[in-house]
């Protein structure tokens, strides 16, 4: 994607990601299974949900206070089968320290949510799952996917269009997210998932991301083919445990 096509906030995020660099050494991860976590939720009659510890973002007002570990515990108590933890510090209030603290005390899979642009950035922190955004990696997606797996990571490849999804499938992605937020303009449209999802083969696990706030939204995404959901703001706004429970039990 041409930088001129991106919202200024996105250009700033990517510039900061490049400036942060990578870790001091190569990480090696023994991951908790995301597929098993999703299957466990289905057996229990819950909607498989990745709840996001999200202090702030360029698209939300204000900042959520509170110990991220306490918030993570509330999410799991509410039925989340995995967590997403932001490690982007400049625009999302995240940190590697928060990821490490959460993963140390929570026994569900933890996704590292960040803008990973090169192989060195994979070595910043251990996590069970790492996010790779197809739009920003371009032709580097396949080698980055391989590099992540060599370190033991499970990989969530984020897409926004059918072309990006097809590229993710061709690269060998097993977990594919469809972001309802257009990262060029930061606008959200749930029609995005409904448009993109039919292009996915049954062999991949599809995760709907962004813009999911209500029980009706959950049911809409599931009807459109979402195997799981990733939700941040709708959980962080208010009682975290109750909000998580409401969404994970949306099939009731």
C-alpha positions as MATLAB code, in Angstrom:
seq = 'XXXXXXXXXXXXXXXXXXXXXXXXXXXXXXXXXXXXXXXXXXXXXXXXXXXXXXXXXXXXXXXXXXXXXXXXXXXXXXXXXXXXXXXXXXXXXXXXXXXXXXXXXXXXXXXXXXXXXXXXXXXXXXXXXXXXXXXXXXXXXXXXXXXXXXXXXXXXXXXXXXXXXXXXXXXXXXXXXXXXXXXXXXXXXXXXXXXXXXXXXXXXXXXXXXXXXXXXXXXXXXXXXXXXXXXXXXXXXXXXXXXXXXXXXXXX';
ca = [
       0.000    0.000    0.000;
       1.252    3.446   -0.923;
       1.892    5.645    2.122;
      -0.169    8.418    0.537;
      -3.229    6.139    0.717;
      -2.949    5.729    4.490;
      -4.502    7.831    7.210;
      -1.906   10.051    8.941;
      -2.337    8.036   12.150;
      -1.393    4.845   10.318;
       1.680    6.431    8.744;
       2.760    7.546   12.202;
       2.217    4.056   13.657;
       4.313    2.412   10.940;
       7.108    4.961   11.271;
       7.245    4.348   15.015;
       7.310    0.577   14.443;
      10.317    0.902   12.139;
      12.119    3.094   14.651;
      11.617    0.651   17.549;
      13.676   -2.088   15.894;
      13.894   -5.672   17.126;
      14.892   -7.817   20.063;
      18.347   -8.644   21.385;
      18.222  -12.331   20.427;
      16.129  -14.916   18.665;
      13.100  -16.094   20.655;
      11.847  -19.678   20.847;
       8.238  -20.245   21.861;
       6.339  -23.258   23.188;
       2.846  -21.992   22.360;
      -0.523  -22.754   23.900;
      -2.801  -24.019   21.149;
      -5.208  -21.447   19.736;
      -7.106  -24.121   17.799;
      -7.648  -26.133   20.984;
      -8.872  -23.010   22.791;
     -11.437  -22.316   20.073;
     -12.578  -25.940   20.082;
     -12.980  -25.845   23.866;
     -15.304  -22.845   23.620;
     -17.420  -24.534   20.972;
     -17.780  -27.649   23.150;
     -18.881  -25.471   26.065;
     -21.446  -23.636   23.948;
     -19.545  -20.343   24.006;
     -18.578  -18.103   21.121;
     -14.790  -18.402   20.638;
     -13.545  -14.936   21.516;
     -10.129  -13.280   21.735;
     -10.495  -10.398   24.175;
      -8.105   -7.503   23.755;
      -6.328   -5.693   26.574;
      -6.462   -2.304   24.905;
      -5.552    0.730   27.049;
      -6.188    3.191   24.204;
      -5.973    3.591   20.418;
      -6.135    6.299   17.736;
      -9.809    5.414   17.195;
     -11.006    5.558   20.815;
     -11.455    8.425   23.233;
      -9.550    8.490   26.500;
      -7.600    5.736   28.202;
      -8.707    2.708   30.209;
      -7.094    2.696   33.628;
      -6.518   -0.392   35.712;
      -3.979   -3.161   36.045;
      -3.842   -5.054   32.720;
      -3.403   -8.334   34.608;
      -6.634   -7.728   36.519;
      -8.401   -6.849   33.265;
      -7.056  -10.033   31.659;
      -8.327  -12.143   34.556;
     -11.768  -10.568   34.198;
     -11.813  -11.353   30.477;
     -11.003  -15.007   31.084;
     -13.591  -15.165   33.886;
     -16.113  -13.784   31.406;
     -15.432  -16.606   28.957;
     -12.648  -15.387   26.642;
     -10.601  -18.347   25.378;
      -7.623  -16.224   24.299;
      -6.281  -12.740   24.896;
      -4.754  -10.093   22.676;
      -2.236   -7.773   24.302;
      -0.994   -4.595   22.617;
       2.763   -4.096   22.668;
       2.674   -0.904   20.548;
       3.599    1.832   23.055;
       3.268    5.119   21.191;
      -0.314    5.014   19.890;
      -1.995    2.156   21.812;
      -0.455    2.430   25.279;
       0.855   -1.129   25.087;
       4.140   -2.641   26.225;
       6.161   -5.827   26.145;
       6.151   -5.757   29.943;
       2.339   -5.920   29.948;
       2.387   -8.874   27.566;
       4.910  -10.717   29.722;
       2.961  -10.041   32.930;
      -0.322  -11.193   31.440;
       1.108  -14.333   29.865;
       2.830  -15.263   33.141;
      -0.417  -15.470   35.113;
      -3.063  -16.388   32.502;
      -3.222  -19.911   31.070;
      -5.015  -19.168   27.777;
      -3.216  -18.362   24.498;
      -1.966  -14.783   24.248;
      -1.687  -12.904   20.961;
       0.937  -10.207   20.590;
      -0.830   -7.333   18.824;
       1.623   -4.992   17.141;
       2.822   -3.791   13.767;
       5.526   -6.349   12.984;
       7.324   -5.263    9.821;
      10.499   -7.339    9.756;
      11.996  -10.521   11.160;
      13.885   -8.766   13.954;
      10.601   -7.426   15.326;
       9.458  -11.014   15.925;
      12.164  -11.331   18.570;
      10.883   -8.511   20.779;
       8.747  -10.804   22.945;
       7.472  -14.334   23.407;
       3.763  -14.925   22.823;
       1.588  -17.832   21.767;
       0.366  -16.053   18.645;
       1.804  -13.149   16.683;
      -0.062  -10.806   14.345;
       1.131  -10.233   10.775;
      -0.779   -7.667    8.716;
      -0.891   -8.632    5.039;
      -1.457   -5.073    3.860;
       1.787   -3.810    5.367;
       4.001   -6.801    4.570;
       3.249   -7.169    0.859;
       5.555   -9.718   -0.748;
       7.284  -10.272    2.603;
       4.216  -12.010    4.052;
       5.224  -15.565    3.160;
       8.829  -15.332    4.444;
       7.629  -13.552    7.595;
       5.066  -16.294    8.188;
       7.825  -18.884    7.856;
      10.145  -16.928   10.160;
       7.448  -16.682   12.828;
       6.738  -20.401   12.686;
      10.447  -21.219   12.917;
      10.376  -19.482   16.306;
       7.336  -21.492   17.431;
       4.707  -18.780   17.020;
       1.224  -19.492   15.791;
       0.362  -16.723   13.341;
      -2.764  -14.673   12.813;
      -2.588  -13.080    9.367;
      -4.809  -10.006    9.203;
      -6.539   -9.098    5.932;
      -9.089   -6.552    4.768;
      -9.820   -7.480    1.137;
     -10.398  -10.655   -0.852;
      -7.063  -10.167   -2.586;
      -5.264   -9.996    0.766;
      -7.110  -13.065    2.016;
      -6.168  -15.013   -1.107;
      -2.551  -13.949   -0.604;
      -2.689  -15.121    3.011;
      -4.065  -18.495    1.935;
      -1.366  -18.828   -0.731;
       1.277  -18.059    1.907;
      -0.020  -20.948    4.015;
      -1.863  -19.062    6.758;
      -4.002  -21.225    9.046;
      -5.554  -18.424   11.114;
      -6.815  -15.497    9.053;
      -8.385  -12.364   10.460;
     -10.659  -10.134    8.442;
     -10.456   -6.620    9.842;
     -13.675   -4.665    9.409;
     -11.609   -1.517    9.902;
     -10.011   -0.109    6.766;
      -6.486    0.761    7.885;
      -6.224    3.297    5.085;
      -9.031    5.448    6.467;
      -9.648    3.849    9.915;
     -13.345    3.486    9.080;
     -15.322    0.410   10.172;
     -17.890   -1.509    8.134;
     -19.138   -4.960    9.160;
     -20.023   -5.595    5.523;
     -16.290   -6.134    5.020;
     -16.267   -9.527    6.698;
     -19.407  -10.597    4.855;
     -17.769   -9.641    1.549;
     -14.360  -11.207    2.185;
     -15.233  -14.374    4.127;
     -16.740  -16.339    1.204;
     -13.319  -16.346   -0.481;
     -11.787  -18.371    2.350;
     -11.399  -22.148    2.048;
     -12.905  -24.287    4.804;
      -9.410  -25.340    5.859;
      -8.598  -21.960    7.454;
      -9.875  -20.557   10.732;
     -11.547  -17.188   10.137;
     -11.532  -14.488   12.801;
     -13.691  -11.368   12.539;
     -11.990   -8.245   13.873;
     -13.144   -4.694   14.737;
     -16.540   -3.068   14.997;
     -18.138   -5.872   17.026;
     -20.086   -4.291   19.886;
     -23.423   -6.019   20.349;
     -24.909   -9.500   20.541;
     -26.433   -8.866   17.118;
     -22.974   -8.038   15.760;
     -21.618  -11.322   17.132;
     -24.444  -13.308   15.581;
     -24.048  -11.473   12.286;
     -20.335  -12.299   12.078;
     -20.892  -15.915   13.058;
     -23.628  -16.293   10.442;
     -21.232  -14.861    7.851;
     -18.672  -17.554    8.661;
     -16.562  -16.299   11.569;
     -15.044  -19.168   13.536;
     -13.972  -16.719   16.226;
     -14.009  -13.018   17.063;
     -11.432  -10.499   18.248;
     -12.987   -7.747   20.367;
     -11.341   -4.867   22.197;
     -13.197   -1.602   22.738;
     -16.615   -3.145   23.413;
     -15.093   -5.180   26.241;
     -12.885   -2.467   27.714;
     -15.760    0.052   27.914;
     -17.439   -0.715   31.235;
     -17.503   -3.913   33.296;
     -14.941   -6.107   31.541;
     -16.134   -9.454   32.868;
     -19.798   -8.727   32.154;
     -19.044   -7.393   28.681;
     -16.999  -10.479   27.845;
     -19.685  -12.815   29.179;
     -22.358  -11.028   27.154;
     -20.485  -11.539   23.894;
     -19.240  -15.074   24.539;
     -22.793  -16.166   25.332;
     -24.394  -14.393   22.380;
     -25.693  -17.714   21.023;
     -27.960  -18.124   24.088;
];
